[in-house]
Amino acid sequence: MPTYSYECESCGKDFELSQRMTDPPADRCPDCGGPVRRKIGSGAGIIFKGSGFYATDYRSSEYKTKQSLEKGESKPSSSKKDGPASPPPPAPASGDGGGSKKD
């Protein structure tokens, strides 16, 4: 059953109710009995697990190599570099943090 969020217009209390989708929305606050309004919820996140959802997202490296060769690329791009890694950029000079000075 979905959980719906409500807010009382009289006392401002926020509360949640688990209701069937076919149930009518709540119309009274459980504390003061005042009118309530249903908030728009964020809903539930959907997670797709397993195979077969998006074939292009989970292709094997063999398939990607074959596809790149068919497109005319000489070698598929790789996340690893053959040579040594380039040195990191120099750190900012110590002191004022590199910010501009205001006069």
Phi, psi and omega per residue, in radians:
M1 nan 2.415 3.108
P2 -1.242 2.684 3.074
T3 -1.864 2.208 -3.131
Y4 -1.906 2.460 3.110
S5 -1.731 2.407 3.124
Y6 -2.254 2.751 3.038
E7 -2.349 2.291 3.119
C8 -1.330 2.315 3.128
E9 -1.379 -0.312 -3.139
S10 -1.554 -0.991 -3.046
C11 -1.748 -0.187 3.093
G12 1.420 0.129 -3.116
K13 -1.215 2.386 3.028
D14 -1.729 2.341 3.079
F15 -2.600 2.837 -3.121
E16 -2.146 2.564 3.087
L17 -2.311 2.381 3.004
S18 -1.575 2.036 -3.086
Q19 -2.345 2.725 2.992
R20 -1.246 2.721 3.127
M21 -1.152 -0.426 -3.127
T22 -1.522 -0.192 3.118
D23 -1.234 2.552 3.060
P24 -1.221 2.626 3.126
P25 -1.139 2.651 3.093
A26 -1.114 2.575 3.137
D27 -2.164 -0.106 -3.124
R28 -2.312 2.545 3.102
C29 -1.287 2.361 3.128
P30 -1.209 -0.365 -3.135
D31 -1.561 -0.957 -3.015
C32 -1.882 -0.207 -3.138
G33 1.410 0.116 3.141
G34 -1.328 2.959 3.135
P35 -1.210 2.585 -3.135
V36 -2.173 2.811 3.021
R37 -2.239 2.491 -3.137
R38 -1.457 2.281 3.109
K39 -1.432 2.713 3.038
I40 -1.467 2.101 -3.098
G41 -1.546 2.920 3.118
S42 -1.423 -0.198 3.139
G43 1.363 -2.983 -3.139
A44 -1.850 2.536 3.058
G45 -1.329 2.516 -3.139
I46 -1.917 2.261 3.124
I47 -2.098 2.130 3.084
F48 -1.647 2.086 3.097
K49 -2.080 2.630 3.114
G50 1.789 -3.060 -3.090
S51 -1.704 2.742 2.995
G52 1.719 0.095 -3.137
F53 -1.470 -1.016 3.094
Y54 -2.260 1.777 -3.043
A55 -1.071 -0.575 -3.091
T56 -1.347 -0.284 -3.116
D57 -1.401 -0.459 -2.987
Y58 -2.183 0.669 -3.139
R59 -1.302 2.642 3.107
S60 -1.294 2.828 3.131
S61 -1.167 -0.539 3.085
E62 -1.084 -0.762 3.125
Y63 -1.122 -0.765 -3.129
K64 -1.106 -0.659 3.101
T65 -1.113 -0.810 -3.140
K66 -1.070 -0.761 -3.141
Q67 -1.106 -0.730 -3.121
S68 -1.183 -0.616 3.099
L69 -1.187 -0.624 3.106
E70 -1.185 -0.532 -3.141
K71 -1.384 -0.182 3.106
G72 1.746 0.090 3.093
E73 -1.338 2.504 -3.083
S74 -1.306 -0.704 -3.111
K75 -2.603 2.370 3.131
P76 -1.157 2.567 3.132
S77 -1.241 2.549 -3.117
S78 -2.198 2.685 -3.138
S79 -1.376 -0.307 3.128
K80 -1.677 2.494 3.104
K81 -1.720 2.574 -3.129
D82 -1.330 -0.602 -3.085
G83 -1.614 -3.108 3.116
P84 -1.196 2.647 -3.139
A85 -1.203 2.563 3.112
S86 -1.293 2.598 -3.116
P87 -1.152 2.647 3.129
P88 -1.178 2.749 3.118
P89 -1.121 2.661 -3.116
P90 -1.115 2.533 3.133
A91 -1.283 2.638 3.102
P92 -1.134 2.615 -3.139
A93 -1.107 2.487 3.131
S94 -1.242 2.745 -3.131
G95 2.328 -2.006 -3.071
D96 -1.507 0.103 3.115
G97 1.472 0.151 3.066
G98 1.470 0.040 -3.128
G99 -1.341 2.855 3.125
S100 -1.410 2.632 -3.138
K101 -1.585 2.426 3.076
K102 -1.783 2.341 -3.134
D103 -1.716 nan nan
